[in-house]
Amino acid sequence: MPLSEHEQRLLEQMERALYAEDPTFANNLRTTTAGRGSRGKAAMGVLAIFAGMGLVIAGVATMIIALGVVGFVVMLLGAAVTYSAFRAPVVITDSAEGASAKPAAKAKQAKPGFMDRMEERWRERNGE
C-alpha cells in the first residue's frame, strides 16, 4: 500500500530532522553496502581463523615451532579480514536538499556530547 501525500511529507520531514540532529547516523542508514561481498569476506576471514587454529594445534602436536608461528599469522590475517568486513564504509551522501554533508570528524566536534545534553536538560527542568 503506497503512502499518502501527507504521510510522505511527514516521512521527509522526519528524515530531514534526523539528518540535522545526527548526520553520521543518517549517513549510516543511507549507505548501502554490498552485503554479499561483506558476508563472503567475513566468511573467508572466519575460515582463515579456523585454518590458523588448526595450524597452531598441528605445530604444538608435532613440536614444529615454525608451523605454529605460521598458524598464528594466518589467524591474525583472518581476524583482520573479518574485522574489515564488519566495519561500515565511510560514505557521505548528499542530503535531500542537495547540500553536501559535513565529514564525520567535523560533525563530532560541532555536536555536544551526551553529558552536555544531559546537563542542559537538567538546567531546563530546574528553571536555570
Secondary structure, DSSP 8 states (H G I E B T S, - for coil): ----HHHHHHHHHHHHHHHHH-HHHHHHHH----HHHHHHHHHHHHHHHHHHHHHHHHHHHHT-HHHHHHHHHHHHHHHHHHHHHHS--------TTS-----HHHHHHHS--HHHHHHHHHHHHHT-
